[in-house]
Structures are given as structure tokens and as C-alpha cells.
Amino acid sequence: MKDPTALLNAKTNHKYPSSARVLGWVFAFLVYGVFHNALAETSRDAAIGALQRLDYDGAAAILRRLADDGDARAQAALSSLIESGQLSENSTVPAIELLRKAAEQGLGLAALELGNRFHLGTGVPQDQTRATKWWTVAAEKGTSRAAFNLGLTYSQSLYAPVNLDRAKKWFRVAADRGLKEAEFALGVLEFNDESFALAYGHFESAAESGLAIAQYNLATMLERGLGHPADIDEALRWYQLAATLKLEEAIESLTRLGVPASGQNEAVQIALLAVDWVLSQPGSNFTLQVAIGHSKQAAINILERYDASVERAYVSLRTPATQAQYIALVGSFTSYLEAISFLNSLDDKLRANKPWIRRFTTVHTQLSSLN
């Protein structure tokens, strides 16, 4: 079995310099939670409407009034909007100070992001003690990714002495909130303690959630009879599932056992739509952009996590002078409210990547600029 601890890495949600990613945080702060009173809720809706029209200055003006009134969500959203680079005027209050104010009021997502900044040294001096402090605030407010980061911190000497009891506590919190990587991490700790039955249970739970490396580790335990009676047929089933997600170790194990990898993944790919579908959508409709990057397969893998009953597409933004870049889109919604409702219906695992609501007209413009 490949040492699973090598697959555990601290995850941070903020990527620079992508304005799309920053704007994704704006929507996250605005959508996932309740503002402090009915008037603030109405203003929040007005800010979302301005963002929908790409009126970033208008949205900022609304959020600034709410932020001055002490609304934590408005402070955090305004912080991200300032950093997006979309505003025509510089802010008199630094974005990081607005984020800090929101975190100090106990807004979980803001505390997570502030912890990420100290972890990365982005906009603030790198300070792992402060990163741990803010992750703790966020975790105690129910933010699963912050709890996962704390589990990593205490399990791998990341800026704090190893404390496996604390690590398990925070991984358990994150796992109970649906983070499959945390369930896998618990399996890692139990496996390293040679508590194979417990490790098997955690790997099985993470594997059933679709985590490829957990599927591989579960298959390896079944093949070797660790924590469960040996069952080669069941092991092959899990190796096959991990192989459909392009996990090299699983493909190598199937080759070693003389079994061809399943063609299931290719069949799923055929069901995905492409540029013709995107261009056929009304420009006034909305979609979720769920990924952007240089790997076509990575875009496909992310789309496969979404229900097949929802239209899913990936398109290339390549030009002759640039490297290929792919965006992954999910759904076609006739109103912004419909798109928000769909976004809110997604589980935490899908929302962790901060899907970004876009109008199809902006996608069409992006594609037409390549011609």
C-alpha cells in the first residue's frame, strides 16, 4: 500500500490572481448565510442583482453601507470584491482589514480565509500560529475545511506539536460535516496505528463518497485481508472504481492482477456536452462554472461528480498563441434565483470548490474572442 499520509495536504480556498475565484468568494459570503436584519437582507439581494448585471461598483456601494453598519457578511464580501480588481476606484479601507473585521465577528468563512492568508503569507506576513488560531475560530463555527486544516496541523507537525487526539477530533468534526478527505484522513491515522478494522471503516466511508485514493486503499486492504476478510472480487470492484477516476495506482494494481481497467469513465465522458451546446444556450440564461484549468481530464472528473440528470459541458479556451484552458459548466437556468437555488441544493463536497454563477452571454463572448 502506498503511504497514504503523502496524500494529505493543507487545503486553502483562495487562489491568486484569479478574479473569478475572488468573485466566487463574494457570492459565497452573500449567499451562504443570513444577514443581521430584514433591511440588510433586502440590500444583500440588491447587491446580488448588481453583481448579476456585472455592476461591480454598484454592488460595492451597497456592501459598503452594510459593512459600515457592522455587517460581517458584507465586510467579507466587500473585501473580496475589492480584491477582484473590478472596481473603478480604490477603497479607503484595505481589503484585509474588512476580512479581519468579519472574522473577528465569528463569520466562519471569513475566519477560514484569514487563516488561509496567514498560512500562505498572502497579503499578511506568513504566521502559522495565527493561521491555526483563525482556523480554530472557523472550525468552531462549523466550517469543515477549517476543521480539516486543524486535523492536518496536529497530525503532521504542521506548525504545532503532533497531537493525534486533537487531530482525530478535528478530522471527525470535518468528516461529520461531509468532507470525505477528512474521513480518509481518519483512516490514515488508524492504519498507521495498525487499527486496521477502524481504518477499513473510514476508508470504506470515504470510498463510497467517491474519493479515488480511499477506493484504492480499501481495495488494497481487501486484497491483503487487512481489517476485513480477504475478498479479491470486492477488491477488484474498488480498484476498477478508482481506475475510472484515473488513479494510476489503481490502474497499476489491475494490470498486476491481469485485469483490464473498466471503460466506464469513457462512457460517462460521452454523456458530457461541448461547445455546440454552450453556444446554443440563450445568452440571458445562467450556468455554474465549476472548474477552470489546463487539464481537460480534471474538468471531466469534476463534472462527473454532478448528477447526470443535469446538463454538463466543458469547452476549450485555447488560442493558437496560448496553452489550452478548459472551463467546466453545469446547468442552464432561466433566472438567477433558479441558479442560486440549484447552488444551495448542492452538498458541501460540491460547494467546496465555490461554483461561480455566470451568464451564458459572458461565456459566449469569451468563446467568440478566440476566433
C-alpha positions in Angstrom: 0.0 0.0 0.0 1.3 3.4 -0.9 1.8 5.5 2.2 -1.5 7.4 2.3 -0.1 10.2 4.5 1.7 11.6 1.5 -1.7 12.4 0.0 -2.7 14.7 2.9 -2.0 18.3 2.1 -3.3 21.5 3.7 -6.1 22.9 1.6 -6.7 26.6 1.2 -9.6 28.1 -0.7 -8.1 31.3 -2.0 -6.2 31.2 -5.3 -4.4 34.3 -6.8 -4.6 36.2 -9.1 -7.9 34.8 -10.5 -10.7 37.4 -10.3 -13.2 34.7 -11.0 -12.1 32.9 -7.8 -12.3 36.1 -5.8 -15.8 36.8 -7.1 -16.7 33.3 -6.2 -15.9 34.3 -2.6 -18.1 37.4 -3.0 -21.1 35.1 -3.8 -20.2 32.7 -1.1 -20.2 35.4 1.6 -23.5 36.8 0.2 -25.4 33.5 -0.4 -24.4 31.1 2.4 -26.0 32.7 5.4 -28.4 35.2 6.8 -27.8 38.9 7.2 -28.5 40.6 10.5 -31.9 42.1 9.7 -34.6 42.3 7.0 -33.2 45.6 5.6 -29.8 44.0 5.3 -31.3 41.0 3.5 -33.0 43.4 1.0 -29.7 45.2 0.5 -28.0 41.8 0.0 -30.4 40.9 -2.7 -29.8 44.3 -4.4 -26.0 43.7 -4.2 -26.5 40.3 -5.8 -28.6 41.9 -8.6 -25.9 44.4 -9.2 -23.3 41.6 -9.5 -25.6 39.7 -11.8 -25.6 42.8 -14.1 -21.8 43.0 -13.7 -22.3 46.3 -12.0 -19.4 45.8 -9.5 -19.3 49.5 -8.4 -23.0 49.4 -7.7 -22.6 46.2 -5.6 -19.7 47.7 -3.8 -21.7 50.9 -2.8 -24.4 48.7 -1.3 -22.0 46.5 0.5 -20.0 49.4 1.8 -23.1 50.8 3.6 -23.8 47.4 5.2 -20.1 47.0 6.1 -20.0 50.4 7.8 -23.1 49.3 9.8 -21.0 46.3 11.0 -22.5 43.5 8.9 -19.8 40.8 8.9 -21.0 39.2 5.6 -21.0 42.5 3.8 -17.5 43.2 5.2 -16.2 39.9 3.9 -18.0 40.2 0.5 -16.7 43.8 0.0 -13.2 42.6 0.9 -13.3 40.0 -1.9 -14.9 42.4 -4.3 -12.1 45.0 -3.7 -9.5 42.3 -4.4 -11.2 41.2 -7.6 -9.8 44.3 -9.3 -13.2 45.1 -10.9 -13.8 48.4 -9.1 -13.2 51.7 -10.7 -12.0 53.4 -7.5 -9.6 52.3 -4.8 -11.1 51.6 -1.4 -10.3 53.7 1.6 -10.3 50.6 3.8 -7.9 47.8 3.0 -9.5 44.6 1.9 -7.6 42.6 4.5 -8.9 44.8 7.3 -12.5 44.2 6.2 -11.8 40.5 6.1 -10.3 40.7 9.6 -13.4 42.6 10.9 -15.7 39.9 9.6 -13.5 37.1 11.1 -13.5 38.8 14.5 -17.3 38.8 14.5 -17.1 35.0 14.1 -18.0 34.6 10.4 -16.7 31.1 9.7 -15.9 31.5 6.0 -14.0 34.8 6.7 -12.0 33.2 9.6 -11.1 30.3 7.3 -10.0 32.7 4.6 -8.0 34.8 7.0 -6.3 31.6 8.3 -5.5 30.7 4.8 -3.9 34.1 4.2 -1.6 33.7 7.2 -0.8 30.1 6.1 0.2 31.3 2.6 1.6 34.7 3.6 -0.8 36.3 1.1 -1.4 40.0 2.0 -0.2 39.4 5.5 3.1 38.1 7.0 3.2 34.3 7.0 2.3 33.3 10.5 1.3 29.7 11.2 0.3 30.4 14.8 -2.3 32.9 13.6 -3.4 30.6 10.8 -4.1 27.9 13.4 -5.9 30.5 15.6 -8.3 31.6 12.7 -8.9 28.0 11.5 -9.9 27.2 15.1 -12.4 30.1 15.0 -13.8 28.9 11.7 -14.0 25.3 12.7 -15.9 26.1 15.9 -18.4 28.0 13.7 -19.0 24.9 11.6 -16.6 25.3 8.7 -15.5 21.8 7.7 -12.4 22.8 5.7 -11.0 24.7 8.7 -11.5 21.6 10.9 -9.7 19.6 8.2 -6.8 22.0 8.2 -6.6 21.7 12.0 -6.5 18.0 11.7 -3.6 18.2 9.4 -1.9 20.7 11.6 -2.0 18.4 14.6 -1.3 15.2 12.8 1.8 16.1 10.8 3.7 18.7 12.9 2.3 21.5 10.7 3.3 24.4 12.9 2.3 22.7 16.1 3.5 19.6 18.1 1.9 16.3 16.9 -1.3 15.7 19.0 -3.1 12.8 17.4 -6.1 13.1 19.8 -6.7 16.7 18.6 -6.1 15.6 15.0 -8.7 12.9 15.3 -11.1 15.3 17.0 -10.9 17.8 14.2 -10.9 15.3 11.4 -14.0 13.7 13.0 -15.7 17.2 13.0 -14.9 17.7 9.3 -16.0 14.2 8.4 -19.3 14.5 10.2 -19.9 17.6 8.1 -19.4 15.6 4.9 -15.8 16.2 4.0 -14.6 12.9 2.5 -10.9 13.8 2.7 -11.3 14.0 6.5 -12.9 10.6 6.6 -9.9 9.3 4.6 -7.5 11.1 7.0 -9.1 9.3 9.9 -8.4 6.1 8.1 -4.8 7.1 7.6 -4.3 7.7 11.3 -5.9 4.4 12.3 -4.0 2.5 9.6 -0.7 3.9 10.9 -1.7 2.7 14.4 -2.4 -0.7 12.9 -6.1 -0.4 13.9 -7.0 -2.0 10.6 -10.7 -2.6 11.3 -11.2 1.1 12.2 -9.1 2.2 9.2 -11.2 -0.1 6.9 -14.4 1.5 8.1 -13.1 5.1 7.4 -11.7 4.1 4.0 -15.0 2.5 3.1 -17.0 5.6 4.0 -14.7 7.9 2.0 -14.6 5.4 -0.9 -18.4 5.3 -1.1 -18.3 9.2 -1.3 -16.2 8.9 -4.4 -12.7 9.6 -3.2 -10.4 7.6 -5.5 -7.4 7.2 -3.2 -9.8 5.8 -0.5 -11.2 3.4 -3.0 -7.7 2.3 -3.8 -6.7 1.8 -0.2 -9.9 0.0 0.6 -9.2 -2.4 -2.4 -5.6 -2.9 -1.1 -6.9 -3.9 2.4 -9.5 -6.2 0.8 -6.8 -7.8 -1.3 -4.5 -8.3 1.7 -7.1 -9.2 4.2 -6.4 -6.2 6.5 -9.3 -5.2 8.7 -11.6 -7.4 6.7 -11.5 -10.9 5.4 -9.7 -11.0 2.1 -12.1 -10.7 -0.8 -10.4 -10.4 -4.2 -13.7 -9.9 -6.1 -14.6 -6.9 -3.9 -11.0 -5.6 -4.1 -11.2 -5.7 -7.9 -14.5 -3.8 -7.9 -12.9 -0.9 -5.8 -9.8 -1.0 -8.0 -12.0 -0.6 -11.0 -13.9 2.4 -9.5 -10.6 4.1 -8.6 -9.3 3.4 -12.1 -12.3 5.1 -13.7 -11.1 8.2 -11.8 -7.7 7.8 -13.5 -5.8 6.9 -10.3 -2.6 5.5 -11.6 -2.0 3.2 -8.6 -5.4 1.5 -9.2 -4.6 1.0 -12.9 -1.2 -0.4 -12.0 -2.9 -2.8 -9.5 -5.4 -4.0 -12.1 -2.5 -4.6 -14.5 -0.6 -6.5 -11.9 -3.6 -8.7 -11.3 -4.1 -9.2 -15.1 -7.5 -7.4 -15.2 -8.2 -4.6 -17.8 -9.4 -1.3 -16.4 -13.1 -0.7 -17.0 -14.3 1.6 -19.8 -16.9 3.2 -17.5 -15.2 6.5 -17.4 -15.1 6.8 -21.2 -18.8 6.1 -21.3 -19.5 8.9 -18.9 -17.4 11.3 -20.9 -19.6 10.7 -24.0 -22.6 12.0 -22.0 -20.8 15.3 -21.4 -21.7 18.2 -23.7 -19.4 20.5 -25.5 -19.1 23.9 -27.2 -22.2 23.5 -29.5 -24.5 23.1 -26.5 -22.9 26.1 -24.8 -23.3 28.3 -27.9 -27.0 27.1 -28.3 -28.0 28.4 -24.8 -29.8 31.7 -24.6 -27.4 34.4 -23.5 -29.8 35.5 -20.8 -29.6 32.1 -19.1 -27.3 31.4 -16.2 -24.9 28.5 -15.6 -22.4 27.4 -12.9 -18.8 27.5 -13.8 -17.4 24.7 -11.6 -13.8 24.5 -12.8 -11.2 26.2 -14.9 -7.7 24.9 -15.7 -5.3 23.4 -18.2 -6.3 19.8 -17.7 -9.2 18.5 -19.8 -9.4 15.3 -17.7 -9.5 17.3 -14.5 -12.5 19.3 -15.9 -14.2 16.0 -16.8 -13.5 14.4 -13.4 -15.2 17.4 -11.7 -18.2 17.3 -14.0 -18.7 13.6 -13.3 -19.3 14.4 -9.6 -22.5 16.1 -10.6 -25.8 14.3 -11.2 -26.1 13.1 -14.7 -29.6 14.4 -15.0 -28.1 18.0 -15.0 -26.6 19.2 -18.3 -22.8 19.3 -18.0 -20.3 20.7 -20.5 -16.7 21.5 -20.9 -15.1 23.8 -23.5 -11.6 24.7 -24.5 -10.5 28.3 -24.5 -7.4 27.6 -26.4 -5.9 30.1 -29.0 -3.0 29.4 -31.3 -0.8 31.5 -29.1 -1.8 30.1 -25.7 -1.9 26.9 -23.8 -5.2 25.0 -23.8 -7.5 26.0 -20.9 -10.8 24.3 -20.1 -13.9 25.5 -18.3 -16.5 23.2 -16.8 -20.1 24.3 -16.8 -23.2 22.8 -15.1 -26.8 23.6 -15.9 -28.7 26.2 -17.8 -31.1 28.3 -15.7 -33.6 30.8 -16.9 -33.2 33.1 -13.8 -30.5 34.0 -11.3 -32.8 32.8 -8.5 -33.1 29.3 -10.2 -29.3 29.2 -10.4 -28.9 30.2 -6.7 -31.5 27.6 -5.7 -29.6 24.9 -7.5 -26.3 26.1 -6.0 -27.8 25.9 -2.5 -29.1 22.4 -3.1 -25.5 21.1 -3.7 -23.8 19.2 -0.9 -20.8 20.6 0.8 -18.4 18.5 -1.3 -19.5 20.2 -4.5 -19.8 23.6 -3.0 -16.2 23.4 -1.6 -14.9 24.5 -5.0 -17.0 27.6 -4.9 -19.0 27.2 -8.2 -19.4 30.6 -9.8 -22.7 31.7 -11.4 -22.3 33.2 -14.9 -24.5 34.4 -17.7 -24.1 32.4 -20.9 -23.6 35.7 -22.7 -20.3 36.2 -20.9 -19.2 32.6 -21.9 -20.3 33.3 -25.5 -18.2 36.5 -25.5 -15.2 34.6 -24.1 -15.5 32.0 -26.8 -16.1 34.5 -29.7 -12.9 36.3 -28.7 -10.9 33.2 -29.6 -11.9 33.4 -33.3 
